[in-house]
Amino acid sequence: MKSPTAKRLPPKNCCRILNEYAVLVKDPVQKLKFIEQSLKNYNKIPSIYKAYSSFGEIAFRKVILDEADRVSPGSRARAQELINKGTISPPHPVLLSLYKYRYIVILSVLSAFVWGLGTGVASISKVIFETTDQSKRAELSPSPQPGPTASIKEVQTSMPKGAVPDIIKRESFPEYITEPIWLVEKTGEFELYSNRLQIITTYAVDNILREYIDFSKSSDQLPGLNHTTDKIVGILYHASESDIVPFSPEENQSIKKYSELLRRYICREKLYHYFIDRFGRVFRAVREEHAAFHAGNSIWSDENSIYINLNHAFVGICFEGKDFQENKRRRSGKPSISVMKESSINENQIKSAKELTDLLRYKYKISQHNCIPHGIASVNPDKKLIGYHLDLSHSFPFHRFGLTDKYQEPLPSIVEFGFTYDQYFLKIFDGDTWPGISKSEKYIEKMAKSAQLSTAKYRKKLNRHYDELKVLQEELNEALESKATAQELM
């Protein structure tokens, strides 16, 4: 006799898809709950969608993604990465489009039919279309949409400067750059690329060669010092937070002087790989094959790995400018710095940085997920606090770079290692911090509950894991420094 639950199982193609998406949830307990809930939710899909198996598959993918994102925030972005890599099979593009816009298609056909019956019936059809379409439209996209009558211009003018309009879909941001970008001309002073980018190479300097430990998420074992790589996996954006003068013709000589002094300092101290001055000129500082001292103690992760040595794993790009100001007359309890209403980074710099970003992403096959501002990756390792350095920790124009808004996404420093923040951090932002922080906190609470631990104990467990990885990385750093010293003496 067959079990009654067996009759409610999805068809084989849906079970296969569920098995593919299960890789999004790492924790075994959470994975089991994810699978069980997804199976339950399958039975809630309307029978009309299941009548055609391929269409039912598309509906089930949405059910799976909704549940995965609930259990493990950020799963939608990770799922797209795995689809690009071939780990998860892609949905049929035509069926996906039909499913997304099924209400609009059906209602448009009905509206056209009813319109032919007469003006009176057409009025009723209009009412049905407006009410039904508004109630269903949120289901068509992973992010909230403007009302059906709002134009793109109206949406943009109603938003704060630098914000990403909801109407810009995640799908418009490619995970990888595939269109070729090539070197057009190279001289002793500059490099010119096919996307208009020009890099001034006159002042480039050497540093220590890249080498860092790749902490793989697929293994529970701590890697040895022989598990190292020199692969560039990301881009870290910085602001110099240096003194600046007004960007105007009257200050031209001062602007040039300040930029030149800053460039010399960056090259001397080997701080970044690239420096973009206020005129939008791109200077190579430290050569790409070498590490630069730009990240300090920072944490980031992607689908496959955790990175705690961003000096070696990431390319550092520095904008000349600042987005925080000093509070010279501080009242009691006020922080020493506060957010500037408008960043000093200008249009010329953004255009050049976009061209440089595209080149690096194409050249090193860098995922858009790993292109981040320094402020959201920087940490205090001793106190286990986020936001040690805060450059570009607000108003970074991600959409101008073809990147998703990382302020909205969970922070690896919190979800992987249990880092937190203090009251001083909150005061700097006047309580208006990144939405990704609250998402990370909810994830920590959920995982602690699954592990049957208090949130505090679960954080301590994650903190200890970070300390273990950091000890390994520091051992490698010492070995690299000794090696570099020996080479200098030869």
C-alpha positions in Angstrom: 0.0 0.0 0.0 1.4 3.4 -1.0 2.0 6.1 1.6 -0.5 8.9 1.4 2.3 11.4 1.5 3.9 9.8 -1.6 0.9 10.8 -3.7 1.5 14.4 -2.8 5.2 14.4 -4.0 5.9 16.7 -7.0 6.8 15.0 -10.3 10.3 13.9 -11.0 11.4 17.1 -12.8 10.3 19.2 -9.8 12.1 16.9 -7.3 15.2 17.2 -9.4 15.0 21.0 -9.3 14.4 21.0 -5.5 17.5 18.8 -5.1 19.5 21.3 -7.2 18.4 24.4 -5.2 19.0 22.6 -1.9 22.7 23.5 -2.2 21.7 27.1 -1.3 21.1 26.1 2.3 24.3 24.9 4.0 23.1 24.0 7.4 21.8 20.4 7.4 18.9 21.1 9.9 17.8 24.2 7.9 18.2 22.3 4.6 15.8 19.5 5.9 13.2 22.2 6.9 13.7 23.9 3.6 13.0 20.8 1.6 9.9 19.8 3.8 8.4 23.3 3.5 9.0 23.5 -0.2 7.2 20.2 -0.7 4.3 21.4 1.4 4.2 24.6 -0.6 4.1 22.7 -3.9 0.7 21.4 -3.0 -0.5 25.0 -2.7 0.3 25.8 -6.3 -3.0 26.1 -8.3 -3.8 23.0 -10.3 -4.1 25.0 -13.5 -0.3 25.6 -13.4 0.4 21.9 -12.7 -1.7 20.8 -15.7 1.3 21.5 -17.9 4.4 20.0 -16.2 6.9 22.5 -17.6 4.7 25.4 -16.5 4.3 23.8 -13.1 8.1 23.5 -12.9 8.4 27.3 -13.3 5.8 27.9 -10.6 7.7 25.5 -8.3 11.0 27.3 -8.9 9.3 30.5 -7.5 8.1 28.5 -4.5 11.6 27.1 -3.9 13.3 30.5 -4.2 10.9 32.2 -1.8 11.5 29.5 0.8 15.3 29.5 0.2 15.4 33.3 0.6 13.4 33.1 3.8 15.6 30.4 5.3 18.9 31.8 4.0 18.8 35.5 3.0 20.6 36.3 -0.2 19.7 32.9 -1.8 18.2 34.6 -4.9 21.6 36.1 -5.8 23.4 32.9 -5.1 21.0 30.9 -7.2 21.6 33.1 -10.2 25.4 32.6 -9.7 24.9 28.8 -9.7 22.7 29.0 -12.8 25.4 31.0 -14.6 28.0 28.3 -13.5 25.7 25.4 -14.6 25.3 24.0 -11.1 21.5 24.7 -11.2 19.7 24.1 -14.4 18.2 27.4 -15.9 14.4 27.8 -16.3 13.0 27.9 -19.8 13.2 31.6 -20.8 9.9 31.7 -22.7 7.9 29.9 -20.0 9.6 32.1 -17.4 8.4 35.2 -19.2 4.9 33.8 -19.6 4.7 32.9 -16.0 6.0 36.3 -14.8 3.5 38.2 -16.9 0.7 35.7 -16.9 -1.9 38.1 -15.3 -1.1 40.9 -17.7 -1.3 38.5 -20.7 -4.6 37.0 -19.6 -6.2 40.2 -18.6 -5.0 42.0 -21.8 -6.7 39.2 -23.9 -9.8 39.5 -21.8 -9.8 43.2 -22.0 -9.6 43.1 -25.8 -12.4 40.6 -26.0 -14.7 42.5 -23.6 -13.9 45.8 -25.4 -15.4 44.3 -28.6 -18.7 43.6 -26.7 -19.4 47.2 -26.0 -18.4 50.3 -24.1 -20.4 49.4 -21.0 -18.7 46.0 -20.6 -15.3 47.5 -21.4 -15.7 49.8 -18.3 -16.2 46.7 -16.1 -13.1 45.1 -17.7 -11.1 48.2 -16.9 -12.0 48.0 -13.2 -11.2 44.3 -13.1 -7.8 44.9 -14.8 -6.7 47.7 -12.5 -7.7 46.0 -9.2 -6.4 42.6 -10.1 -3.2 43.8 -11.8 -2.2 45.9 -8.8 -2.7 43.1 -6.3 -0.7 40.6 -8.4 2.1 42.9 -9.7 4.3 42.4 -6.6 4.5 38.7 -7.4 6.0 39.3 -10.8 9.3 40.7 -9.5 11.6 39.9 -6.5 11.6 43.6 -5.5 8.7 46.0 -5.0 7.6 47.8 -8.1 6.2 51.4 -8.6 2.5 51.7 -9.3 1.5 50.9 -12.9 1.0 54.6 -13.8 4.4 55.8 -12.5 7.0 56.7 -15.1 10.7 56.0 -14.6 11.4 59.8 -14.4 8.8 60.2 -11.6 10.3 57.3 -9.7 13.8 58.7 -10.0 12.9 62.2 -9.0 11.1 61.0 -5.9 14.2 59.1 -4.6 17.2 60.3 -2.7 20.4 61.0 -4.7 22.4 57.8 -5.3 19.5 55.4 -4.5 18.7 52.6 -6.9 15.2 52.8 -8.4 13.2 49.7 -7.8 12.2 49.7 -11.4 15.8 48.6 -12.3 15.7 44.9 -12.3 18.4 42.6 -10.8 18.5 40.8 -14.2 19.9 44.0 -15.8 23.1 43.6 -13.8 25.3 40.9 -15.4 27.0 38.5 -12.9 30.0 38.5 -15.2 31.3 40.7 -18.0 31.4 38.7 -21.2 31.7 41.4 -23.9 35.5 41.6 -24.8 37.5 44.6 -23.6 41.0 44.7 -25.0 44.2 46.7 -24.9 44.2 49.2 -27.9 47.5 50.9 -27.3 50.4 50.8 -24.8 53.2 53.2 -24.3 55.7 53.9 -21.5 53.2 56.3 -20.0 49.7 54.9 -20.5 47.5 52.1 -21.6 44.3 52.7 -23.7 41.5 50.1 -23.7 38.6 49.5 -26.1 36.0 50.8 -23.6 37.6 54.3 -23.6 39.5 53.6 -20.4 43.0 55.2 -20.2 45.3 54.2 -17.3 48.4 56.3 -16.5 51.1 53.8 -15.8 54.2 56.1 -15.2 54.1 55.8 -11.4 53.3 52.1 -10.9 55.3 50.4 -8.1 56.0 46.8 -7.1 55.0 45.2 -3.8 54.8 41.6 -2.4 53.3 39.0 -4.7 49.7 38.0 -4.0 49.2 34.9 -2.0 46.3 34.1 0.4 44.4 31.1 1.9 41.2 30.2 0.1 38.8 29.3 2.9 36.4 27.0 1.0 32.9 26.8 2.3 32.6 23.2 1.0 35.0 21.8 3.6 34.7 21.7 7.4 38.4 21.1 7.7 40.8 24.0 8.3 43.2 24.3 5.2 46.9 24.1 5.6 49.4 26.8 4.5 49.8 24.9 1.2 46.2 25.7 0.3 46.9 29.1 -1.1 46.1 31.0 -4.3 47.0 34.3 -6.0 43.7 34.6 -7.8 42.0 38.0 -7.9 38.4 37.5 -6.9 37.0 41.0 -6.1 37.2 44.7 -6.2 37.2 46.9 -3.1 36.3 50.6 -3.5 37.7 53.2 -1.2 37.5 57.0 -0.7 40.7 58.7 0.3 38.8 60.8 3.0 41.5 63.4 2.4 41.3 67.2 2.6 39.7 68.6 -0.5 39.0 72.1 -1.9 35.9 73.1 -3.9 35.8 71.7 -7.4 35.8 74.9 -9.4 38.0 76.7 -12.0 39.2 79.1 -9.4 40.7 76.2 -7.3 42.3 74.5 -10.3 45.9 74.8 -9.1 45.0 73.7 -5.6 43.1 70.7 -6.9 46.1 69.6 -9.0 48.5 70.1 -6.1 46.4 68.1 -3.6 45.9 65.3 -6.1 49.6 65.1 -6.9 50.6 65.0 -3.2 48.0 62.3 -2.5 49.1 60.2 -5.5 52.7 60.3 -4.4 51.7 59.2 -0.9 49.6 56.3 -2.2 52.5 55.0 -4.3 55.1 55.5 -1.6 53.0 53.6 1.0 51.7 51.1 -1.6 48.1 51.6 -0.5 45.9 50.9 -3.5 46.2 49.4 -7.0 44.4 52.3 -8.6 43.8 55.9 -7.8 41.2 58.1 -9.5 41.7 61.8 -9.1 39.0 64.5 -9.2 39.5 65.0 -12.9 38.7 61.4 -13.5 42.2 60.4 -14.4 43.1 56.8 -13.6 46.6 56.1 -12.1 48.0 52.7 -11.6 49.7 52.7 -8.2 50.5 49.1 -7.2 50.7 46.6 -10.0 47.8 44.1 -10.2 49.9 41.0 -9.7 51.0 42.3 -6.4 49.1 42.9 -3.1 48.4 46.4 -1.9 47.9 47.6 1.7 44.3 48.8 1.2 41.9 46.6 3.1 43.2 46.2 6.6 41.1 43.7 8.6 38.2 43.0 6.3 35.8 40.1 5.6 33.8 39.1 2.6 32.5 35.9 1.2 30.8 34.5 -1.9 29.1 31.2 -2.8 32.3 29.2 -2.6 34.8 30.9 -0.3 35.4 33.2 2.6 38.0 35.9 2.3 39.8 37.5 5.3 42.8 38.8 3.5 41.4 41.3 1.0 44.7 43.0 0.5 45.7 39.9 -1.6 42.4 38.6 -2.8 40.9 42.0 -4.0 42.0 44.9 -6.2 41.8 48.2 -4.4 40.4 51.3 -6.2 40.6 54.6 -4.4 38.5 57.7 -5.3 40.0 61.0 -4.3 37.2 62.4 -2.1 35.3 62.0 1.1 31.8 61.2 2.3 32.2 61.9 6.0 32.9 65.2 7.8 34.5 65.9 11.1 32.3 67.3 13.9 34.6 70.0 15.3 32.2 71.3 17.8 31.0 68.1 19.4 28.2 68.0 22.0 28.3 65.3 24.7 27.7 61.9 23.2 28.0 63.0 19.6 30.5 61.0 17.3 33.6 62.6 15.9 32.4 62.2 12.3 29.1 62.3 10.6 27.7 61.5 7.1 28.0 64.2 4.5 24.8 65.0 2.7 26.5 64.7 -0.7 29.6 62.7 -1.5 32.5 64.7 -3.1 33.0 61.9 -5.7 32.0 63.5 -9.0 30.7 62.3 -12.4 34.1 62.1 -14.1 35.3 59.8 -11.4 32.2 57.5 -11.6 32.6 57.2 -15.4 36.3 56.3 -15.2 35.7 53.9 -12.3 32.9 52.1 -14.2 35.3 51.6 -17.2 38.0 50.3 -14.8 35.5 48.0 -13.1 34.4 46.6 -16.3 38.0 45.9 -17.5 38.9 44.2 -14.2 35.7 42.1 -14.1 36.3 41.0 -17.7 40.0 40.3 -17.2 39.8 38.3 -14.0 36.2 36.9 -14.3 35.1 38.8 -11.2 31.5 38.3 -10.0 29.5 41.4 -9.4 28.8 40.1 -5.9 32.5 40.6 -5.0 32.6 44.3 -6.0 32.1 46.1 -2.7 32.8 49.4 -0.8 35.5 49.1 1.9 33.1 50.3 4.6 30.9 47.3 4.6 33.8 44.8 4.7 36.1 46.5 7.3 36.1 45.0 10.8 37.6 45.3 14.2 38.9 41.8 14.8 39.6 42.2 18.5 36.2 43.6 19.5 34.4 41.7 16.8 32.7 44.8 15.4 31.8 45.8 11.9 32.5 49.3 10.4 36.1 49.8 11.6 36.7 51.9 8.5 33.7 53.5 6.9 34.8 54.9 3.5 32.0 54.6 1.0 29.6 53.1 3.6 26.7 55.2 2.3 25.4 56.6 -1.0 27.7 54.4 -3.2 26.0 54.4 -6.6 26.0 50.7 -7.2 23.6 50.9 -10.2 26.0 53.2 -12.0 28.5 50.3 -12.0 26.1 47.6 -13.0 26.2 46.2 -9.4 23.4 45.1 -7.0 23.0 47.2 -3.9 25.3 45.6 -1.3 23.8 47.8 1.5 20.7 45.6 1.1 22.5 42.3 1.3 23.6 40.3 4.4 27.1 41.0 5.7 29.5 38.0 5.7 31.2 39.4 8.8 27.9 38.9 10.7 26.4 35.7 9.2 29.8 33.8 9.0 31.5 35.0 12.1 28.9 36.6 14.4 30.4 40.2 14.3 28.1 43.0 15.7 28.2 46.8 16.1 28.2 49.3 18.9 26.3 52.4 19.8 29.1 54.6 18.4 28.5 53.0 15.0 24.7 53.7 15.2 25.3 57.4 16.2 27.5 58.0 13.2 24.6 57.0 10.9 22.0 58.5 13.2 20.5 55.0 13.4 19.9 54.8 9.7 22.2 51.8 8.9 22.3 49.3 6.0 19.2 47.1 5.6 21.6 44.1 5.2 22.5 44.4 8.9 19.0 43.7 10.1 18.8 40.8 7.6 22.0 39.4 9.0 20.8 39.7 12.6 17.6 37.8 11.8 19.7 35.1 10.1 21.9 34.8 13.2 18.8 34.5 15.5 17.3 31.8 13.3 20.5 29.8 13.1 21.0 30.0 16.9 17.5 28.7 17.4 18.1 25.8 15.0 21.3 25.0 16.9 19.4 25.2 20.2 21.8 27.9 21.5 21.2 31.4 22.7 22.1 34.1 20.2 25.1 35.2 22.4 26.5 31.6 22.6 26.0 31.1 18.8 27.9 34.4 18.1 30.8 33.2 20.4 31.0 30.0 18.4 31.2 31.9 15.1 33.7 34.3 16.7 36.0 31.4 17.6 35.8 30.1 14.0 37.0 33.5 12.8 39.9 33.5 15.2 41.0 30.0 13.9 41.0 31.3 10.3 42.8 34.5 11.3 45.6 32.6 13.0 46.2 30.6 9.9 46.2 33.7 7.7 48.6 35.5 10.0 51.0 32.5 9.8 51.0 32.8 6.1 51.5 36.6 6.3 54.6 36.1 8.4 56.0 33.6 6.0 55.4 36.0 3.1 57.1 38.9 4.9 60.1 36.7 5.7 60.3 35.6 2.1 60.1 39.2 0.9 62.8 40.3 3.3 65.1 37.5 2.1 64.6 38.5 -1.5 65.4 42.2 -0.7 68.7 41.1 0.9 69.8 39.0 -2.0 
